[in-house]
Amino acid sequence: MADTRSRPFLIACVMAATIMQALDTTVANVALPHMQGALGASRDQVTWVLTSYVVASAIMTAPVGWLAGRFGRKPVMVIGVAGFTLASALCGLAGSIEQMVLFRLLQGLFGAVLVPLSQAIMLDLFPRNQSSRAIAIWSAGVMLGPILGPSVGGWLTEYYSWRWVFLINVPIGLATALGLMTFLSGPRSGAASRFDWLGFLMLAIGVGALQMMLDRGEQLDWFQSAEIIAEGVLAALAFYLFVVHAFFATRPFITPALFRDRNLVTGLVFNFAVGMVLLSTMALMVPFMQNLMDYPVVLAGEVMAPRGIGTMAAMLLVGRLGNRVDSRILISFGIVLMAVALYQMSLFTPDVSAADLIRTGLIQGVALGFTFAPATAITFATLDNSLRNEGAAIANLVRNMGSAIGISLTTFMLTRLTTINHAEIAGHMTPFNQALTDPAVARIWDLGSVAGRAMLDNAVTRQAMAIAYADDFRLLAGAILLVLPLVLLVRRPAAATGAAVAAE
């Protein structure tokens, strides 16, 4: 793939592509209000800036393995980086909401190949006995991107313009594309295998419909909407036809041999769980600080940034421990530590200090590093090299689906529990409540005036929302602990290495 002298440069290019794509999954979120005003879009319209990117990326992740096998990693990777860079420039220059959605769709299509192929390239750059180190380096980019997204996006939007959220990719993308063309080697094309169009179409429809349902469900009140019902039925039918087709097709779109590997299947579950917890926590913490603690977007991003420091430190440590400590021990430690951090977050109130937010974020960052890197390493520990491209694509697709489901579930629970808690608390807000008859309180919340009742209702809403956030964090803590027993299914590293060597 690359000689010893050019390997550092190739690693730098691969990691730049990984971070660039991973960063764009969250960097645009904080700029949405500014885009809405600049492009004259409604709230419903501007959310398509996020939806189009997520749906396009999810659909195009699936065929990455076939594309790399058919045309070679180098041309697919270079075209992906170049297309992503061009689409980013077009997003930064968009003059209408229609143009922005179209260009974000293109950005998702081209960017879908970057993360799975960068993972496969990193695994090939290091010998089998150093795979933990390769995965640790790659995982740092995948984890740091979404974590630093709100910080980078908030800073660029506050001090420059929302357009620089996209334009900053242009110089990085150009340098990355040139570096890949120079240092990445390999055959330009592979075996001319026949593409399973029916399998791809069913999977694309299923993934796209599910992503649309999850992304728009909260806005449309879920299954009270005909659109959400139609998307749910379409997703279920497409996935059913995809599975049936996979069993009977001569050359199915996804190779069934992938799922005979126990480590791969177990690793996919871990990928799903990590994806669900990582972005769900990010999606909860930013509005928690902005809505309940009145943090400006830049300060919220700065408080979230140390989470990335914890992840980076853990990745570096795991890279050194990977070949000396059983991966199952590292994963178990990471899962337990993540549950502890989420439980601590469930104790947050609107008066929580910035120091507590930073400390808990650091703990969760360390937990993510100890979970994600070893889990990714065991996913590919016994997988045949010929299946790496396809395995990497499936692993990233599963992690993205976990993120989408986690965000939708926690957002739904937050809204529903806030309503329930508000009704419960408001039931005690009566003239007979002695706390409200206290003269000091009555001067603030005068129940005899409209302004006083509005202020009281706002206070009740904030308390109801704070309780709902706590319930969401407890839900995530319980969910991550549910996957802990799966470490017992992971093959021992020594056995895995022996099998891998035998396979080669």
C-alpha positions as CSV (number, residue, x, y, z in Angstrom):
1,M,0.0,0.0,0.0
2,A,2.8,2.4,0.9
3,D,6.5,2.2,1.8
4,T,7.8,3.1,5.2
5,R,8.9,6.6,4.2
6,S,5.5,7.7,2.7
7,R,3.4,6.0,5.3
8,P,3.2,9.0,7.7
9,F,2.1,11.2,4.9
10,L,-0.6,8.7,3.8
11,I,-1.8,8.3,7.4
12,A,-2.1,12.1,7.6
13,C,-4.2,12.2,4.4
14,V,-6.4,9.4,5.4
15,M,-7.0,10.9,8.9
16,A,-7.8,14.3,7.3
17,A,-10.4,12.7,5.1
18,T,-11.9,10.9,8.1
19,I,-12.0,13.9,10.4
20,M,-13.4,16.1,7.6
21,Q,-16.3,13.8,6.9
22,A,-17.0,13.0,10.6
23,L,-16.9,16.7,11.6
24,D,-19.6,17.5,9.1
25,T,-22.1,15.2,10.8
26,T,-22.5,17.8,13.6
27,V,-20.7,21.0,12.6
28,A,-23.7,22.4,10.6
29,N,-26.2,21.9,13.5
30,V,-25.3,25.1,15.4
31,A,-25.4,27.2,12.2
32,L,-29.0,26.2,11.3
33,P,-30.6,29.4,12.8
34,H,-28.2,31.6,10.8
35,M,-28.8,29.6,7.6
36,Q,-32.6,29.9,8.1
37,G,-32.4,33.7,8.2
38,A,-29.9,34.1,5.4
39,L,-31.7,31.8,3.0
40,G,-35.2,32.8,4.0
41,A,-36.2,29.3,4.9
42,S,-38.8,28.0,7.4
43,R,-37.9,25.8,10.3
44,D,-39.2,22.7,8.6
45,Q,-37.2,23.6,5.4
46,V,-33.9,24.2,7.1
47,T,-33.9,20.8,8.9
48,W,-33.6,19.3,5.4
49,V,-30.0,20.6,5.4
50,L,-29.3,17.9,8.0
51,T,-31.7,15.3,6.8
52,S,-30.4,15.3,3.2
53,Y,-26.8,14.8,4.3
54,V,-27.6,11.9,6.7
55,V,-29.9,10.1,4.3
56,A,-27.5,10.3,1.4
57,S,-24.5,9.3,3.5
58,A,-26.5,6.3,4.9
59,I,-27.6,5.0,1.5
60,M,-24.2,5.4,-0.2
61,T,-22.3,3.7,2.7
62,A,-23.7,0.3,1.8
63,P,-22.1,-0.1,-1.8
64,V,-18.7,1.2,-0.7
65,G,-17.3,-2.3,-0.5
66,W,-18.4,-3.2,-4.1
67,L,-17.1,0.1,-5.5
68,A,-13.7,-0.3,-3.9
69,G,-13.5,-3.9,-5.1
70,R,-14.6,-3.0,-8.7
71,F,-12.7,0.2,-9.3
72,G,-10.0,0.1,-6.6
73,R,-9.6,2.0,-3.4
74,K,-7.5,4.8,-4.8
75,P,-9.8,6.2,-7.5
76,V,-12.9,5.7,-5.2
77,M,-11.2,7.5,-2.3
78,V,-9.8,10.3,-4.4
79,I,-13.1,10.9,-6.2
80,G,-14.9,10.8,-2.8
81,V,-12.6,13.5,-1.3
82,A,-12.7,15.7,-4.5
83,G,-16.5,15.4,-4.7
84,F,-16.9,16.1,-1.0
85,T,-14.7,19.2,-1.3
86,L,-16.5,20.5,-4.3
87,A,-19.9,20.0,-2.6
88,S,-18.6,21.8,0.5
89,A,-17.6,24.8,-1.6
90,L,-21.1,24.8,-3.3
91,C,-22.8,24.6,0.2
92,G,-20.8,27.7,1.3
93,L,-21.9,29.6,-1.8
94,A,-25.5,28.5,-1.8
95,G,-28.0,31.3,-2.4
96,S,-31.3,29.4,-1.6
97,I,-32.5,26.7,0.6
98,E,-33.1,24.4,-2.4
99,Q,-29.5,24.8,-3.5
100,M,-28.3,24.1,0.0
101,V,-30.3,20.9,0.3
102,L,-29.1,19.7,-3.1
103,F,-25.4,20.4,-2.3
104,R,-25.7,18.8,1.1
105,L,-27.1,15.7,-0.7
106,L,-24.1,15.6,-2.9
107,Q,-21.8,16.1,0.1
108,G,-23.4,13.1,1.8
109,L,-23.1,11.0,-1.4
110,F,-19.4,11.6,-1.9
111,G,-18.5,11.7,1.8
112,A,-20.0,8.2,2.4
113,V,-17.0,6.5,1.0
114,L,-14.4,8.3,3.2
115,V,-14.8,6.7,6.6
116,P,-15.1,3.1,5.7
117,L,-12.3,3.2,3.1
118,S,-10.1,5.1,5.4
119,Q,-10.6,2.4,8.0
120,A,-9.7,-0.4,5.5
121,I,-6.6,1.6,4.4
122,M,-5.4,2.1,8.0
123,L,-5.8,-1.6,8.7
124,D,-3.7,-2.4,5.6
125,L,-1.0,0.1,6.5
126,F,-0.1,-1.7,9.7
127,P,0.8,-5.4,10.2
128,R,-1.7,-7.7,11.8
129,N,0.0,-7.6,15.2
130,Q,-0.3,-3.7,15.2
131,S,-3.9,-3.6,14.2
132,S,-4.8,-2.1,17.6
133,R,-2.6,0.8,17.0
134,A,-4.1,1.4,13.5
135,I,-7.6,1.3,14.9
136,A,-6.7,3.6,17.8
137,I,-5.4,6.2,15.4
138,W,-8.4,5.9,13.0
139,S,-10.9,5.9,15.9
140,A,-9.5,9.1,17.2
141,G,-10.6,10.8,14.0
142,V,-14.0,9.2,13.9
143,M,-14.8,10.1,17.5
144,L,-13.2,13.6,17.6
145,G,-15.2,14.8,14.5
146,P,-18.7,14.6,16.0
147,I,-17.4,15.8,19.4
148,L,-15.6,18.9,18.1
149,G,-18.3,19.7,15.5
150,P,-20.4,22.0,17.8
151,S,-17.3,23.8,19.0
152,V,-15.8,24.4,15.5
153,G,-19.2,25.2,14.0
154,G,-20.1,27.6,16.8
155,W,-16.7,29.4,16.7
156,L,-16.8,29.8,12.9
157,T,-20.4,31.0,12.9
158,E,-19.9,33.5,15.8
159,Y,-16.7,35.1,14.5
160,Y,-16.9,34.7,10.7
161,S,-20.0,33.4,9.0
162,W,-22.0,30.2,8.8
163,R,-20.7,29.8,5.2
164,W,-17.2,29.1,6.6
165,V,-18.6,25.9,8.3
166,F,-18.5,24.5,4.8
167,L,-15.8,26.6,3.1
168,I,-13.2,25.5,5.7
169,N,-13.3,22.0,4.0
170,V,-12.0,23.4,0.7
171,P,-8.2,23.8,1.5
172,I,-8.2,20.7,3.6
173,G,-9.9,18.7,0.9
174,L,-7.7,19.9,-1.9
175,A,-4.5,19.0,0.1
176,T,-6.0,15.6,1.1
177,A,-6.9,14.8,-2.5
178,L,-3.4,15.7,-3.8
179,G,-1.8,13.7,-1.0
180,L,-3.9,10.6,-1.7
181,M,-3.1,10.8,-5.4
182,T,0.6,11.0,-4.5
183,F,1.0,8.5,-1.7
184,L,-1.9,6.0,-2.1
185,S,-1.1,3.0,-4.3
186,G,-3.0,-0.1,-5.3
187,P,-4.7,-1.5,-8.4
188,R,-7.1,0.8,-10.2
189,S,-9.7,-1.9,-10.7
190,G,-10.6,-5.3,-9.4
191,A,-12.6,-8.2,-10.6
192,A,-15.6,-7.3,-12.7
193,S,-18.2,-8.7,-10.3
194,R,-21.9,-8.2,-11.2
195,F,-23.7,-5.6,-9.2
196,D,-26.8,-6.7,-7.3
197,W,-29.1,-3.9,-8.3
198,L,-32.2,-5.4,-6.6
199,G,-30.4,-5.9,-3.3
200,F,-28.9,-2.4,-3.3
201,L,-32.3,-0.9,-4.3
202,M,-34.1,-2.6,-1.4
203,L,-31.4,-1.7,1.1
204,A,-31.3,1.9,-0.1
205,I,-35.0,2.3,0.1
206,G,-35.1,0.6,3.6
207,V,-32.3,2.8,4.9
208,G,-33.5,6.0,3.3
209,A,-37.1,5.5,4.5
210,L,-36.0,4.6,8.0
211,Q,-33.7,7.6,8.2
212,M,-36.5,9.9,7.0
213,M,-38.9,8.5,9.5
214,L,-36.5,8.9,12.4
215,D,-35.4,12.4,11.4
216,R,-38.9,13.8,10.8
217,G,-40.8,11.8,13.3
218,E,-40.6,14.3,16.1
219,Q,-41.6,17.2,13.9
220,L,-44.7,15.4,12.6
221,D,-45.8,13.7,15.8
222,W,-44.7,10.3,14.8
223,F,-47.4,7.9,13.8
224,Q,-50.1,10.5,13.9
225,S,-48.7,11.6,10.5
226,A,-49.5,9.8,7.3
227,E,-45.9,10.5,6.0
228,I,-44.3,8.7,9.0
229,I,-46.6,5.7,8.6
230,A,-45.8,5.5,4.9
231,E,-42.1,5.7,5.6
232,G,-42.3,3.1,8.4
233,V,-44.2,0.6,6.2
234,L,-41.9,1.2,3.2
235,A,-38.8,0.7,5.4
236,A,-40.1,-2.6,6.9
237,L,-41.2,-3.9,3.5
238,A,-37.8,-3.0,1.9
239,F,-35.8,-4.6,4.6
240,Y,-37.9,-7.8,4.5
241,L,-37.4,-8.1,0.7
242,F,-33.7,-7.4,1.1
243,V,-33.2,-10.2,3.6
244,V,-35.3,-12.7,1.5
245,H,-33.3,-11.7,-1.6
246,A,-30.0,-12.2,0.2
247,F,-30.9,-15.8,1.0
248,F,-31.8,-16.8,-2.5
249,A,-29.6,-14.5,-4.8
250,T,-26.6,-16.1,-6.4
251,R,-24.4,-13.1,-5.7
252,P,-26.2,-10.9,-3.1
253,F,-25.3,-7.3,-2.5
254,I,-23.9,-8.1,1.0
255,T,-21.8,-11.3,1.2
256,P,-23.4,-13.7,3.7
257,A,-19.9,-14.9,4.7
258,L,-19.5,-11.7,6.6
259,F,-22.1,-12.7,9.2
260,R,-20.5,-16.1,9.9
261,D,-17.7,-14.3,11.7
262,R,-18.7,-14.1,15.4
263,N,-16.4,-11.2,16.2
264,L,-17.8,-9.2,13.3
265,V,-21.4,-9.6,14.4
266,T,-20.6,-8.8,18.0
267,G,-18.5,-5.8,16.9
268,L,-21.5,-4.5,14.9
269,V,-23.6,-4.5,18.0
270,F,-20.9,-2.6,19.9
271,N,-20.7,-0.1,16.9
272,F,-24.5,0.4,17.1
273,A,-24.4,1.0,20.8
274,V,-21.5,3.4,20.6
275,G,-23.1,5.3,17.8
276,M,-26.4,5.6,19.7
277,V,-24.7,6.9,22.9
278,L,-22.1,9.2,21.3
279,L,-24.4,11.4,19.1
280,S,-27.4,11.1,21.4
281,T,-25.4,12.6,24.3
282,M,-24.2,15.4,22.0
283,A,-27.7,16.1,20.9
284,L,-28.9,16.3,24.5
285,M,-26.0,18.2,26.1
286,V,-25.9,21.2,23.7
287,P,-29.6,22.2,24.1
288,F,-29.3,21.4,27.8
289,M,-26.6,24.1,28.2
290,Q,-28.3,26.5,25.8
291,N,-31.9,26.2,27.0
292,L,-31.6,25.5,30.7
293,M,-28.2,27.1,31.6
294,D,-28.4,30.0,29.0
295,Y,-25.0,29.3,27.6
296,P,-24.1,31.0,24.3
297,V,-23.3,28.6,21.5
298,V,-19.5,29.4,21.7
299,L,-19.3,28.7,25.4
300,A,-21.3,25.5,25.1
301,G,-18.9,24.3,22.4
302,E,-15.9,25.2,24.7
303,V,-17.4,23.2,27.6
304,M,-17.9,20.2,25.3
305,A,-14.4,20.3,23.8
306,P,-12.6,18.6,26.7
307,R,-14.6,15.5,25.9
308,G,-12.4,15.2,22.8
309,I,-9.3,15.5,25.0
310,G,-10.5,12.5,27.0
311,T,-11.2,10.5,23.9
312,M,-7.8,11.3,22.4
313,A,-5.9,10.4,25.6
314,A,-7.8,7.1,25.8
315,M,-7.1,6.3,22.2
316,L,-3.4,6.8,22.7
317,L,-3.4,4.6,25.8
318,V,-5.5,1.9,24.1
319,G,-3.1,1.9,21.1
320,R,-0.3,0.9,23.5
321,L,-2.4,-1.5,25.6
322,G,-4.1,-3.2,22.6
323,N,-1.5,-5.9,22.1
324,R,-0.9,-6.5,25.9
325,V,-4.3,-6.4,27.5
326,D,-7.3,-8.5,26.5
327,S,-9.7,-6.4,24.3
328,R,-12.6,-7.7,26.3
329,I,-11.2,-6.1,29.5
330,L,-10.8,-2.8,27.8
331,I,-14.3,-2.8,26.3
332,S,-15.8,-3.8,29.6
333,F,-14.0,-1.0,31.4
334,G,-15.1,1.5,28.8
335,I,-18.8,0.4,29.0
336,V,-18.9,0.6,32.8
337,L,-17.1,3.9,32.8
338,M,-19.6,5.3,30.2
339,A,-22.6,4.1,32.3
340,V,-21.0,5.9,35.3
341,A,-20.6,9.1,33.3
342,L,-24.2,9.0,32.1
343,Y,-25.5,8.3,35.6
344,Q,-23.6,11.4,36.8
345,M,-25.1,13.4,34.0
346,S,-28.6,12.2,35.1
347,L,-27.9,14.2,38.4
348,F,-27.4,17.5,36.5
349,T,-29.6,20.4,37.4
350,P,-29.7,23.8,35.6
351,D,-27.3,25.1,38.4
352,V,-24.6,22.5,37.6
353,S,-21.2,24.1,37.4
354,A,-19.0,24.3,34.3
355,A,-16.4,22.3,36.1
356,D,-18.8,19.4,36.7
357,L,-19.8,19.5,33.0
358,I,-16.1,19.4,31.9
359,R,-15.2,16.6,34.4
360,T,-18.1,14.4,33.3
361,G,-17.3,15.1,29.7
362,L,-13.7,14.0,30.2
363,I,-14.9,10.8,31.8
364,Q,-17.2,10.1,29.0
365,G,-14.5,10.9,26.4
366,V,-12.2,8.4,28.1
367,A,-15.0,5.8,28.2
368,L,-15.6,6.2,24.4
369,G,-11.9,5.8,23.7
370,F,-11.7,2.6,25.7
371,T,-14.9,1.2,24.1
372,F,-14.8,2.2,20.4
373,A,-11.2,1.4,19.5
374,P,-11.0,-2.1,21.0
375,A,-14.6,-2.9,19.7
376,T,-13.5,-1.8,16.2
377,A,-10.3,-3.9,16.5
378,I,-12.2,-7.1,17.4
379,T,-14.7,-6.5,14.6
380,F,-11.9,-7.1,12.1
381,A,-9.7,-9.4,14.1
382,T,-10.8,-12.6,12.4
383,L,-12.3,-11.2,9.2
384,D,-10.6,-12.2,5.9
385,N,-8.7,-9.4,4.2
386,S,-10.8,-9.8,1.1
387,L,-13.9,-8.8,3.1
388,R,-12.5,-5.7,4.8
389,N,-13.9,-3.1,2.4
390,E,-17.4,-4.6,2.8
391,G,-17.1,-5.2,6.5
392,A,-15.9,-1.6,7.1
393,A,-18.9,-0.2,5.1
394,I,-21.4,-2.4,7.1
395,A,-19.8,-1.4,10.4
396,N,-20.1,2.3,9.6
397,L,-23.6,1.9,8.3
398,V,-24.6,0.2,11.5
399,R,-23.0,2.9,13.6
400,N,-24.8,5.6,11.7
401,M,-28.1,3.8,12.1
402,G,-27.4,3.6,15.8
403,S,-26.8,7.3,15.9
404,A,-30.1,8.1,14.1
405,I,-32.1,5.7,16.2
406,G,-30.5,7.0,19.5
407,I,-31.1,10.7,18.6
408,S,-34.7,10.1,17.6
409,L,-35.5,8.0,20.7
410,T,-33.9,10.4,23.2
411,T,-35.5,13.4,21.5
412,F,-38.9,11.7,21.5
413,M,-38.5,10.8,25.2
414,L,-37.4,14.3,26.1
415,T,-40.4,15.9,24.5
416,R,-42.9,13.4,25.9
417,L,-41.4,13.4,29.4
418,T,-41.3,17.1,29.5
419,T,-45.0,17.2,28.8
420,I,-45.8,14.6,31.5
421,N,-43.5,16.2,34.1
422,H,-45.0,19.7,33.3
423,A,-48.5,18.3,33.9
424,E,-47.4,16.7,37.2
425,I,-45.7,19.7,38.6
426,A,-48.4,22.2,37.4
427,G,-51.0,20.1,39.3
428,H,-49.3,21.4,42.5
429,M,-49.3,25.1,41.4
430,T,-52.5,26.2,43.1
431,P,-53.4,29.1,45.4
432,F,-53.4,26.6,48.2
433,N,-49.7,25.8,47.9
434,Q,-48.1,27.4,50.9
435,A,-44.8,27.9,49.0
436,L,-46.6,30.2,46.5
437,T,-48.2,32.2,49.3
438,D,-44.9,33.3,50.7
439,P,-44.6,37.1,50.3
440,A,-41.1,36.9,48.7
441,V,-42.3,34.3,46.2
442,A,-45.6,36.1,45.5
443,R,-43.8,39.2,44.5
444,I,-42.1,37.2,41.7
445,W,-44.8,34.8,40.7
446,D,-48.0,36.9,41.2
447,L,-50.7,34.4,40.3
448,G,-53.2,37.2,40.0
449,S,-51.4,38.7,36.9
450,V,-50.8,37.4,33.4
451,A,-47.1,38.1,33.6
452,G,-46.7,36.3,37.0
453,R,-48.5,33.2,35.7
454,A,-46.3,33.3,32.6
455,M,-43.2,33.4,34.7
456,L,-44.4,30.6,36.8
457,D,-45.2,28.5,33.8
458,N,-41.7,29.1,32.4
459,A,-40.2,28.0,35.7
460,V,-42.3,24.8,35.7
461,T,-41.3,24.1,32.1
462,R,-37.6,24.4,32.9
463,Q,-37.9,22.1,35.9
464,A,-40.0,19.6,33.8
465,M,-37.3,19.7,31.1
466,A,-34.5,19.2,33.6
467,I,-36.2,16.1,34.9
468,A,-36.7,14.8,31.4
469,Y,-33.0,15.3,30.6
470,A,-32.2,13.2,33.7
471,D,-34.5,10.5,32.6
472,D,-32.9,10.4,29.1
473,F,-29.4,10.1,30.5
474,R,-30.6,7.2,32.8
475,L,-32.1,5.5,29.8
476,L,-28.8,5.7,27.9
477,A,-26.9,4.4,30.9
478,G,-29.2,1.4,31.1
479,A,-29.0,0.8,27.3
480,I,-25.2,0.8,27.2
481,L,-25.0,-1.7,30.1
482,L,-27.3,-4.1,28.2
483,V,-24.5,-4.8,25.7
484,L,-21.9,-5.5,28.4
485,P,-22.6,-9.3,28.4
486,L,-21.7,-9.5,24.7
487,V,-18.0,-9.3,25.5
488,L,-18.4,-13.0,26.5
489,L,-19.1,-13.8,22.8
490,V,-15.8,-12.2,21.6
491,R,-13.2,-14.8,20.6
492,R,-10.0,-14.6,22.6
493,P,-7.3,-12.4,21.0
494,A,-4.8,-15.2,20.8
495,A,-7.3,-17.5,19.1
496,A,-8.3,-14.7,16.8
497,T,-4.8,-14.0,15.8
498,G,-4.1,-17.6,15.1
499,A,-7.2,-17.8,12.9
500,A,-6.2,-14.7,11.0
501,V,-2.7,-16.0,10.4
502,A,-4.1,-19.3,9.2
503,A,-6.5,-17.5,6.9
504,E,-3.6,-15.7,5.3
